[in-house]
Amino acid sequence: MDIQTIRKDFPILNQQVNGHQLVYLDNAATSQKPTSVIQTMVDYYERYNSNVHRGVHTLGTLATDRYEEAREKIRRFIHAKSDKEIIYTTGTTQSLNLIAYGYGLARLGKGDEIVISPMEHHANLIPWQQVAQKTGAVLRYFPMEEDGTLALEKVRETISNKTKIVSVTEVSNVLGTVNPVKEIAKIAHECGAIMVVDGAQSTPHMAVDVQALDADFFVFSGHKMLGPTGIGILYGKQALLEAMEPIETGGEMIDEVGFQSATWAELPWKLEAGTPHIAGAIGLGAAIDYLQRIGMDQIQSYEESLTNTAYELLSQIDGVTLYGPGKRSGLVSFNINGVHPHDVSTALDSEGIAVRAGHHCAQPLMSCLKCESTVRASFYFYNSEDEIEALAKGIKETKEFFGHVV
């Protein structure tokens, strides 16, 4: 990969922060956007801004065509069977809430079990807590190994004929753990449960095939994969989506409306109430075009190399604790002994290095790690080895500074 040429496609990277060249390592929170995505969205607003599906005039037709073309790009990108299985949402969080309330709430009862992992983002935890409280279902957790992985024999022991829903992240946003969701789905299906996969941290970084995974539902966000904020995807097997009742109603999702009742439109529009984020959908389509020009396998391979370098360099620094398995997706979470993560992040920012500090919307996981928060550096294919070395240098300097202060 020609990283320097790729970096020229991302105008935000060509700037200084606090007098230093920006080193952006907060990609798990949101990725930067290439010029092609930005210009695609500008083009929509400048040339054919119009609502979709509702008008027969030229601008409305063009907007609708581009909006639905993006849906087809997304379908191909994750290898869904039909574009009816691709539901536009505002992001991973809304997608998971749609599943929990649109599917789970009507199908769970007292004694039924929902099983998730201790490493879930709050977006894949709180909706299930709420549904369990409302239905009398029991929320259970897979045991997690000391290195932050899931052992399949313990997964098999946890799932039972009481289990109705299993919901697991494919990649942890804190540990970088790549979970064996295909194998977990097989175990869930053998027990009659459905499998929900949170793909927010996997879809930007590796090839996804929802049919090969046999995921019943799969969700992700556009803004973590070069697209704009406010757009996400809920994939569901068509039969399951057909059986769901919409939890949002209004315009766009109806077939016929009378004074006392209404009928719903067919998929995917049944689950897409209101005016959608049209520019966002078209922008996500452009982001997918960009990713496919590079190639997801190439992106994954390059990021694995970056991550291995980062893990090796940081593991050599005395007083730095790393969390998660040695084999991981593109991030490292760590702490410097005796230094608060927010102080570490602030010190690195003074050197132009952007990292994330906090609990990363995973407070139960923090309790498992026996800490309140961590520093997280997360990578994407436009990051360079020089930036990884700058991170390691910045951590050493931060450690030395705070050690001197103490």
C-alpha positions in Angstrom: 0.0 0.0 0.0 1.2 3.5 -0.9 0.4 5.1 2.4 1.7 8.6 1.4 -0.5 8.7 -1.7 -3.5 7.4 0.3 -2.9 10.1 3.0 -3.3 12.8 0.3 -6.9 11.7 0.0 -7.6 12.8 3.6 -7.4 16.6 3.8 -7.8 16.6 7.6 -4.5 14.7 8.1 -2.5 17.5 6.5 -2.4 19.9 9.5 -0.6 20.6 12.7 -2.0 20.3 16.2 -0.3 22.1 19.0 2.7 22.8 16.8 3.1 19.1 15.7 2.0 17.1 12.7 -1.3 15.5 13.5 -1.1 11.8 14.4 -4.8 10.7 14.4 -5.1 7.4 16.4 -8.8 7.6 17.4 -10.2 5.6 14.6 -12.3 3.3 16.7 -14.3 6.4 17.7 -14.6 7.7 14.2 -12.6 7.6 11.0 -11.5 10.5 8.8 -13.2 11.0 5.4 -11.5 11.0 2.0 -12.1 13.8 -0.5 -14.2 11.5 -2.7 -16.8 11.0 0.1 -16.8 14.7 1.1 -17.3 15.8 -2.6 -20.0 13.1 -3.2 -22.1 14.6 -0.3 -21.4 18.2 -1.5 -22.5 17.1 -5.0 -25.8 15.9 -3.6 -26.5 19.2 -1.8 -25.3 21.3 -4.7 -26.9 19.4 -7.7 -29.8 17.2 -6.7 -30.9 17.8 -3.1 -34.4 16.4 -2.9 -36.4 14.0 -0.8 -36.5 10.4 -2.0 -39.3 8.1 -3.1 -41.9 10.9 -3.0 -41.5 13.0 -6.0 -41.5 12.3 -9.8 -39.6 15.4 -10.7 -36.0 15.2 -12.0 -34.2 16.0 -8.8 -36.3 13.6 -6.7 -35.7 10.8 -9.2 -32.0 11.4 -9.2 -31.8 11.5 -5.4 -33.8 8.3 -5.1 -31.7 6.5 -7.7 -28.4 7.4 -5.9 -29.9 6.6 -2.5 -31.0 3.1 -3.6 -27.8 2.6 -5.6 -26.0 3.0 -2.2 -28.2 0.4 -0.6 -27.2 -2.1 -3.4 -23.5 -1.2 -2.8 -23.9 -2.0 0.9 -25.7 -5.3 0.1 -22.8 -6.4 -2.1 -20.2 -5.2 0.4 -21.5 -7.5 3.2 -22.9 -10.2 0.9 -26.5 -10.0 1.8 -29.0 -11.9 -0.4 -31.4 -9.0 -1.1 -31.5 -5.3 -0.8 -34.7 -5.8 1.3 -32.3 -7.0 4.0 -30.5 -3.7 4.2 -32.2 -1.2 6.5 -30.8 2.3 6.9 -30.5 3.6 10.5 -28.7 6.4 12.2 -26.0 4.0 13.4 -25.1 0.9 15.3 -26.9 2.1 18.4 -30.2 2.6 16.7 -29.8 -0.7 14.8 -29.4 -2.6 18.0 -32.3 -0.9 19.6 -34.5 -1.8 16.6 -33.6 -5.4 17.1 -34.1 -5.4 20.9 -37.4 -3.6 20.8 -38.7 -4.5 17.3 -37.8 -8.2 17.6 -36.9 -9.2 21.1 -39.6 -7.4 23.1 -42.4 -9.3 21.4 -40.7 -12.7 21.6 -39.1 -12.9 25.0 -40.9 -14.0 28.2 -40.1 -14.9 31.8 -37.3 -17.3 32.0 -36.0 -16.8 28.5 -32.3 -16.0 28.2 -30.4 -13.3 26.4 -26.6 -14.0 26.3 -24.0 -11.4 25.6 -20.3 -11.1 26.4 -18.6 -8.9 29.1 -16.8 -6.9 26.4 -19.9 -5.4 24.8 -20.2 -1.7 24.0 -23.1 -0.2 26.0 -25.1 0.0 22.8 -25.1 -3.8 22.8 -25.8 -4.1 26.5 -28.3 -1.5 27.7 -31.0 -2.4 25.2 -30.9 -6.0 26.3 -30.9 -4.9 30.0 -34.1 -2.9 29.3 -35.8 -5.7 27.3 -35.0 -8.2 30.0 -36.5 -6.0 32.7 -39.6 -5.4 30.6 -40.2 -9.1 29.7 -38.8 -11.1 32.7 -36.1 -12.5 30.5 -32.7 -13.2 32.1 -29.5 -11.5 30.8 -26.5 -13.8 31.0 -22.8 -13.3 30.1 -20.3 -15.6 28.5 -17.3 -16.2 30.8 -14.3 -14.2 29.5 -10.7 -15.6 29.6 -8.0 -13.6 31.3 -6.6 -12.5 27.9 -9.9 -11.0 26.9 -11.1 -13.8 24.6 -14.1 -16.1 24.5 -13.5 -19.9 24.8 -15.9 -21.9 22.6 -16.3 -24.7 25.1 -17.5 -22.1 27.6 -19.8 -20.5 25.0 -21.3 -24.0 24.4 -21.8 -24.4 28.2 -23.5 -21.0 28.5 -26.0 -21.3 25.7 -29.0 -23.6 26.4 -32.5 -24.3 25.2 -33.6 -21.3 27.3 -31.4 -19.0 25.2 -33.4 -17.1 22.6 -31.0 -14.4 21.6 -27.2 -14.3 21.5 -25.6 -10.8 20.8 -21.9 -10.4 20.5 -19.4 -7.9 19.1 -17.3 -9.3 16.3 -14.4 -7.0 17.4 -14.0 -5.5 20.9 -13.7 -1.7 20.8 -11.4 -1.9 23.9 -9.4 -5.1 23.6 -9.3 -5.6 19.8 -10.4 -9.2 20.4 -11.7 -10.8 17.3 -14.5 -13.1 18.4 -15.4 -16.3 16.6 -18.9 -15.2 15.8 -19.4 -17.7 13.0 -18.8 -20.6 15.5 -20.9 -18.9 18.2 -23.8 -18.5 15.7 -23.6 -22.2 14.9 -23.9 -23.1 18.6 -26.7 -20.6 19.1 -28.7 -22.0 16.1 -28.3 -25.5 17.4 -30.1 -24.4 20.5 -32.8 -22.5 18.6 -31.5 -19.0 19.4 -30.9 -16.2 16.9 -27.5 -14.6 16.5 -26.9 -10.8 16.5 -23.5 -9.5 15.6 -22.2 -6.0 16.4 -20.0 -5.2 13.4 -19.2 -1.6 14.3 -15.5 -2.4 14.8 -15.1 -5.2 12.2 -16.8 -3.9 9.1 -14.3 -1.0 8.5 -11.3 -3.3 8.8 -12.0 -6.7 7.3 -14.2 -8.4 4.7 -17.7 -9.3 6.0 -19.9 -12.0 4.6 -23.2 -12.1 6.6 -24.3 -15.3 4.9 -21.0 -17.1 5.6 -21.3 -16.0 9.3 -24.9 -17.1 9.3 -25.7 -14.0 11.3 -29.5 -13.4 11.8 -28.8 -9.7 12.4 -25.6 -7.7 11.7 -25.2 -4.0 12.4 -22.6 -1.3 11.8 -22.0 2.4 11.4 -20.9 4.5 8.5 -18.7 7.0 10.3 -16.2 4.4 11.4 -15.6 3.3 7.8 -14.9 6.6 6.0 -18.6 7.6 5.8 -20.5 10.4 7.5 -22.0 10.4 10.9 -25.7 9.7 11.4 -25.9 6.8 9.0 -25.8 3.1 9.9 -27.0 -0.3 8.7 -29.2 -3.0 10.2 -28.9 -6.2 8.2 -31.4 -8.9 9.0 -32.5 -12.1 7.3 -35.6 -11.2 5.3 -37.9 -13.6 7.2 -37.0 -12.1 10.5 -37.4 -8.5 9.2 -40.7 -9.4 7.8 -41.9 -10.7 11.2 -40.8 -7.5 13.0 -43.2 -4.7 13.8 -41.8 -1.2 13.3 -41.1 0.7 16.4 -41.1 4.0 14.6 -44.1 5.0 12.4 -45.0 7.9 10.3 -44.2 8.9 6.7 -42.4 6.7 4.2 -43.0 3.4 5.9 -46.8 3.0 5.2 -48.7 1.3 2.4 -52.3 2.6 3.1 -53.6 4.8 5.9 -57.2 5.1 7.0 -58.8 7.1 9.9 -58.4 4.2 12.3 -55.7 1.9 10.9 -52.8 1.6 8.6 -50.8 -1.1 6.7 -47.1 -1.1 6.2 -44.9 -0.8 3.1 -42.8 -3.7 2.1 -39.2 -4.1 3.2 -36.9 -2.3 3.5 -39.1 0.8 3.8 -41.3 -0.7 6.5 -38.5 -0.1 9.0 -37.4 3.3 7.7 -39.9 5.9 9.0 -39.5 9.6 8.1 -37.1 11.4 5.8 -33.8 9.5 5.9 -30.3 10.8 6.0 -30.1 10.9 2.2 -26.7 12.5 1.9 -25.4 10.1 4.5 -26.5 7.0 2.6 -25.0 8.3 -0.6 -21.8 9.2 1.3 -21.6 5.8 2.8 -21.9 4.3 -0.7 -18.9 6.5 -1.8 -17.0 5.3 1.3 -17.6 1.7 0.2 -16.4 2.5 -3.3 -13.1 3.8 -1.8 -12.6 0.8 0.5 -13.2 -1.6 -2.3 -10.7 0.2 -4.6 -8.0 -0.5 -2.0 -9.4 -4.0 -1.0 -10.5 -5.1 2.4 -8.0 -8.0 2.5 -5.2 -5.6 1.9 -6.5 -3.2 4.5 -6.7 -6.0 7.1 -3.2 -7.3 6.4 -1.7 -3.8 6.6 -3.5 -3.0 9.8 -2.4 -6.3 11.4 1.2 -5.3 10.7 0.7 -1.8 12.2 -1.0 -3.3 15.3 1.7 -5.9 15.8 4.3 -3.1 15.7 2.4 -1.1 18.2 1.9 -4.0 20.5 5.6 -4.9 20.4 6.8 -1.4 21.0 4.5 -0.7 23.8 5.1 -4.0 25.5 8.8 -3.1 25.8 8.0 0.1 27.8 8.4 -0.5 31.6 5.3 0.6 33.6 2.9 0.2 30.7 0.1 -2.3 31.1 -1.5 -3.6 27.9 -5.0 -5.1 27.8 -6.3 -7.8 25.5 -4.9 -10.7 23.5 -1.7 -10.6 21.5 -3.6 -11.4 18.3 -6.1 -8.6 17.8 -7.7 -6.1 15.4 -6.3 -2.6 14.9 -6.1 -1.0 18.4 -4.2 -1.1 21.6 -5.6 -0.2 25.0 -3.1 0.5 27.8 -2.4 2.3 31.0 0.8 3.9 32.4 1.2 2.9 36.0 0.4 5.7 38.3 -0.8 8.1 35.6 -4.4 8.8 34.9 -5.5 8.0 31.3 -6.9 11.5 30.8 -3.5 12.9 31.7 -1.8 10.5 29.3 -4.2 11.6 26.5 -3.6 15.3 27.3 0.1 14.8 27.2 0.0 13.0 23.9 -2.3 15.6 22.5 0.3 18.3 23.3 2.5 16.3 20.8 -0.3 16.3 18.2 -1.2 12.6 18.9 -4.9 12.0 19.2 -5.9 9.0 21.3 -9.0 8.2 23.4 -9.1 8.0 27.2 -12.0 6.7 29.3 -14.2 3.7 29.7 -15.0 3.6 26.0 -18.7 2.9 26.7 -17.7 -0.5 28.2 -17.9 0.0 32.0 -18.6 -3.7 32.8 -15.5 -4.6 30.9 -13.5 -2.1 32.9 -14.5 -3.8 36.1 -13.3 -7.1 34.6 -10.0 -5.4 33.8 -9.9 -4.0 37.4 -9.5 -0.4 36.2 -11.8 2.5 35.7 -10.5 3.6 32.3 -7.8 3.1 29.7 -6.0 4.9 27.0 -6.8 3.6 23.5 -4.9 4.1 20.3 -6.8 2.8 17.3 -5.5 2.5 13.7 -6.7 2.7 10.2 -5.1 2.0 6.8 -4.0 5.7 6.4 -1.8 5.5 9.5 1.9 4.9 9.0 4.6 3.1 10.9 6.2 6.5 11.7 3.0 7.4 13.6 3.2 4.2 15.6 6.8 5.1 16.5 5.7 8.6 17.4 3.1 7.1 19.7 5.6 4.9 21.5 8.0 7.9 21.8 5.2 10.0 23.2 4.3 7.3 25.8 7.9 7.1 26.9 8.1 10.9 27.3 4.8 11.0 29.2 6.0 8.3 31.5 9.3 10.0 32.2 7.6 13.4 32.7 5.1 12.1 35.3 7.8 10.0 36.9 9.9 13.1 37.3 6.9 15.1 38.7 6.2 12.4 41.3 
